[in-house]
Amino acid sequence: MHIKTGTITNWGRYPAIRAELATPANRDEVREYIVAHDRMIARGNGRCYGDAALSACVLSTLALNKVLRFDKEEGIVQCESGVLLSGLLDLIVPAGWFFHVTPGIKSITAGGAIASDVHGKNHPVKGCFSNWLLSFELMDAEGRVHVCSREKNSDLFWQTCGGMGWTGVILSATFRLMRLPSPNLAQQTVRAANYEALFRSFEEMKGRQYAAAWIDSTSSGQQFGRGAAFFADHIDHKQVNSLPYPVKKPLNVPFVPPFSLLHRLTIKPYNEMYFRKNRSGTREVDLDEYFYPLDRFSNWNRLYGPRGFVQYQFCLPEKYSFDGMRRVLEMIGESGETPFLTVLKRHGDPAPEAMHSFPIRGYSLALDFPRTKGIRSLIDKLDDLVWSLEGKIYLTKDACSAPRMGRVDPRGFGESKFSSVLRQRLSAD
Ligand SMILES: Cc1cc2nc3c(=O)[nH]c(=O)nc-3n(C[C@H](O)[C@H](O)[C@H](O)COP(=O)(O)OP(=O)(O)OC[C@H]3O[C@@H](n4cnc5c(N)ncnc54)[C@H](O)[C@@H]3O)c2cc1C
């Protein structure tokens, strides 16, 4: 087994901790490592933002990377947990299949998709990843393997979906795919002049399968909360035998600049340009352009410089969403902090059993903040507001929220073995 000690971070590049990283080549080595270590956490591709996949001992699943079965007739995939969604796309799209639920990034593992119970731009229609999950194998603290599904070990199944790795190590997974009628989507952009118009567009476009919006967090006055909403449906090209899926080589950010290139002086003009560029209208876009726009740049997280960045993603119940999100944007304006990316999504009812899944019926907002000295104090205030409005934060994005915001309850499923630094307050530097 490959084991090395070094500094590990997730996508936000904060926090950075010194840890042992083990990469077992097979399940026997996974068992060997689990049994020998008192506290450890599984890690997929480290695309969570904050501290979720970090601990003193970290077990990478990236070498568990085999596709075990692809049923092209039924649209069912069985794979080891370290398989990346990007690898699966290369296999399934040409055969006319796609994921029912995909996050806005494809370099995540199947295990990470389950442990965070990821959602996409179609949550009201399709729910979370667990909705399409048939079963998985989980290795527990003693090295025993449990097959979990809705019928078998269903408690463990639901504790693991969105359970952030605290139930054990997912070894493999089997899930359903959706028929893909074409490699393209009809995207309708609605450029909204202010906050009210942006929210209204979500209501007016409820029939569209996919929806997400960008908000200009630097806008004020009459333009406060302006943005662009992107709605889409798959185009139905009849009689397509094989679907092309050409993947363009991403542009790379080759090094970490000595300071963050993203701050108010650069974000404000960027937002102005982005707002002007995204005029209202309809056009045809491919899968990568609609679902994975950020994957056009690899290592874009380096733009935030050596201090990294934090993402704060929260969800509010429908009845509080409109006023609550507006208050959040106002608080950000008052704080002097400037998020680079601000993404609004609508969510439907969660599956009743999926107690750890993030989305609740309402809206979520994801905010990427450069990690300035003042960010922690703003996040404290946002936590208070989100808490008072019965909202939730997304643990897979979190680096510094108050421990009370964590909804994963590790009691009863092996806290002594599977633990991450999640929910701990780390020092600011
Ligand atoms: C640009 C970007 C866009 C994103 N967009 C979205 C989005 O639209 N929707 C969304 O829901 N998420 C989104 N995410 C978050 C991302 O999908 C999740 O954080 C996902 O879990 C990362 O998967 P990973 O394989 O990198 O896992 P990691 O980041 O390595 O780990 C994430 C969690 O899963 C656990 N875990 C990983 N593998 C296993 C395993 N085999 N067994 C048990 N536990 C395991 C870890 O312990 C950790 O708690 C986005 C992330 C980025 C960087």
The ligand as an SDF file (V2000), in Angstrom:
LIG
                    3D

 53 58  0  0  0  0  0  0  0  0999 V2000
  -16.2530   23.3250   -8.7030 C   0  0  0  0  0  0  0  0  0  0  0  0
  -17.1180   22.4730   -7.7930 C   0  0  0  0  0  0  0  0  0  0  0  0
  -18.4760   22.4220   -8.0250 C   0  0  0  0  0  0  0  0  0  0  0  0
  -19.2900   21.6260   -7.1940 C   0  0  0  0  0  0  0  0  0  0  0  0
  -20.6210   21.5980   -7.4560 N   0  0  0  0  0  0  0  0  0  0  0  0
  -21.4450   20.8560   -6.6660 C   0  0  0  0  0  0  0  0  0  0  0  0
  -22.8390   20.7790   -6.9310 C   0  0  0  0  0  0  0  0  0  0  0  0
  -23.3410   21.3740   -7.8830 O   0  0  0  0  0  0  0  0  0  0  0  0
  -23.5900   20.0090   -6.1110 N   0  0  0  0  0  0  0  0  0  0  0  0
  -23.0500   19.2950   -5.0750 C   0  0  0  0  0  0  0  0  0  0  0  0
  -23.7990   18.5990   -4.3830 O   0  0  0  0  0  0  0  0  0  0  0  0
  -21.7250   19.3420   -4.8080 N   0  0  0  0  0  0  0  0  0  0  0  0
  -20.9160   20.1030   -5.5830 C   0  0  0  0  0  0  0  0  0  0  0  0
  -19.5700   20.1470   -5.3210 N   0  0  0  0  0  0  0  0  0  0  0  0
  -19.0480   19.4010   -4.1660 C   0  0  0  0  0  0  0  0  0  0  0  0
  -18.6050   17.9830   -4.5350 C   0  0  0  0  0  0  0  0  0  0  0  0
  -19.4840   17.3920   -5.4600 O   0  0  0  0  0  0  0  0  0  0  0  0
  -18.5890   17.1120   -3.2530 C   0  0  0  0  0  0  0  0  0  0  0  0
  -17.7870   17.7050   -2.2820 O   0  0  0  0  0  0  0  0  0  0  0  0
  -18.1170   15.6880   -3.5000 C   0  0  0  0  0  0  0  0  0  0  0  0
  -18.3750   14.9120   -2.3600 O   0  0  0  0  0  0  0  0  0  0  0  0
  -16.6220   15.6240   -3.8050 C   0  0  0  0  0  0  0  0  0  0  0  0
  -16.2970   14.2730   -4.1320 O   0  0  0  0  0  0  0  0  0  0  0  0
  -14.8290   13.7160   -3.9390 P   0  0  0  0  0  0  0  0  0  0  0  0
  -14.7700   12.4020   -4.6330 O   0  0  0  0  0  0  0  0  0  0  0  0
  -13.8270   14.7290   -4.3630 O   0  0  0  0  0  0  0  0  0  0  0  0
  -14.8010   13.4640   -2.3870 O   0  0  0  0  0  0  0  0  0  0  0  0
  -13.9090   14.1720   -1.2560 P   0  0  0  0  0  0  0  0  0  0  0  0
  -13.9480   15.6310   -1.4570 O   0  0  0  0  0  0  0  0  0  0  0  0
  -12.5950   13.5420   -1.2060 O   0  0  0  0  0  0  0  0  0  0  0  0
  -14.7340   13.7680    0.0540 O   0  0  0  0  0  0  0  0  0  0  0  0
  -16.0000   14.3540    0.2870 C   0  0  0  0  0  0  0  0  0  0  0  0
  -16.6700   13.6060    1.4480 C   0  0  0  0  0  0  0  0  0  0  0  0
  -16.9600   12.2740    1.0160 O   0  0  0  0  0  0  0  0  0  0  0  0
  -16.3530   11.3220    1.8900 C   0  0  0  0  0  0  0  0  0  0  0  0
  -15.9600   10.1970    1.0370 N   0  0  0  0  0  0  0  0  0  0  0  0
  -15.3220   10.2420   -0.1480 C   0  0  0  0  0  0  0  0  0  0  0  0
  -15.1460    8.9910   -0.6340 N   0  0  0  0  0  0  0  0  0  0  0  0
  -15.6800    8.1470    0.2650 C   0  0  0  0  0  0  0  0  0  0  0  0
  -15.7930    6.7220    0.3600 C   0  0  0  0  0  0  0  0  0  0  0  0
  -15.3330    5.9140   -0.6020 N   0  0  0  0  0  0  0  0  0  0  0  0
  -16.3970    6.1980    1.4350 N   0  0  0  0  0  0  0  0  0  0  0  0
  -16.8890    6.9760    2.4290 C   0  0  0  0  0  0  0  0  0  0  0  0
  -16.7960    8.3140    2.4000 N   0  0  0  0  0  0  0  0  0  0  0  0
  -16.2090    8.9060    1.3330 C   0  0  0  0  0  0  0  0  0  0  0  0
  -15.2040   12.0550    2.5430 C   0  0  0  0  0  0  0  0  0  0  0  0
  -14.9040   11.5090    3.8110 O   0  0  0  0  0  0  0  0  0  0  0  0
  -15.7620   13.4650    2.6570 C   0  0  0  0  0  0  0  0  0  0  0  0
  -16.5660   13.5750    3.8180 O   0  0  0  0  0  0  0  0  0  0  0  0
  -18.7240   20.8990   -6.1230 C   0  0  0  0  0  0  0  0  0  0  0  0
  -17.3460   20.9500   -5.9150 C   0  0  0  0  0  0  0  0  0  0  0  0
  -16.5420   21.7250   -6.7370 C   0  0  0  0  0  0  0  0  0  0  0  0
  -15.0550   21.7670   -6.4840 C   0  0  0  0  0  0  0  0  0  0  0  0
  1  2  1  0
  2  3  1  0
  2 52  2  0
  3  4  2  0
  4  5  1  0
  4 50  1  0
  5  6  2  0
  6  7  1  0
  6 13  1  0
  7  8  2  0
  7  9  1  0
  9 10  1  0
 10 11  2  0
 10 12  1  0
 12 13  2  0
 13 14  1  0
 14 15  1  0
 14 50  1  0
 15 16  1  0
 16 17  1  0
 16 18  1  0
 18 19  1  0
 18 20  1  0
 20 21  1  0
 20 22  1  0
 22 23  1  0
 23 24  1  0
 24 25  2  0
 24 26  1  0
 24 27  1  0
 27 28  1  0
 28 29  2  0
 28 30  1  0
 28 31  1  0
 31 32  1  0
 32 33  1  0
 33 34  1  0
 33 48  1  0
 34 35  1  0
 35 36  1  0
 35 46  1  0
 36 37  1  0
 36 45  1  0
 37 38  2  0
 38 39  1  0
 39 40  1  0
 39 45  2  0
 40 41  1  0
 40 42  2  0
 42 43  1  0
 43 44  2  0
 44 45  1  0
 46 47  1  0
 46 48  1  0
 48 49  1  0
 50 51  2  0
 51 52  1  0
 52 53  1  0
M  END
$$$$
